[in-house]
């Protein structure tokens, strides 16, 4: 991830956004969280499907295995924040 931050900072300097309010750590955290949420949802989805298939469903019912809830983003997360490049 350090390479991603370095690349991002290099591009921002090349484009001329050196004075813009850019927080590379926040961007990196958002990037990591996005992939971790997708990874979790993929694994949880696979688990939920697996406990519904025969013969695993029989064992899952006997063992009390239940579905895992998928991650859902908070309301408002679907829109990007406004960025002001007036400096």
ABEGO torsion letter per residue (X at the ends): XAAAAAAAAAAAAAAGAAABBBBAAAAAAAAAAAAAAAAAAAAAAAAAAAAABOAAAAAAAAAGBBBBBBBBBBBGAABBBBBBABX
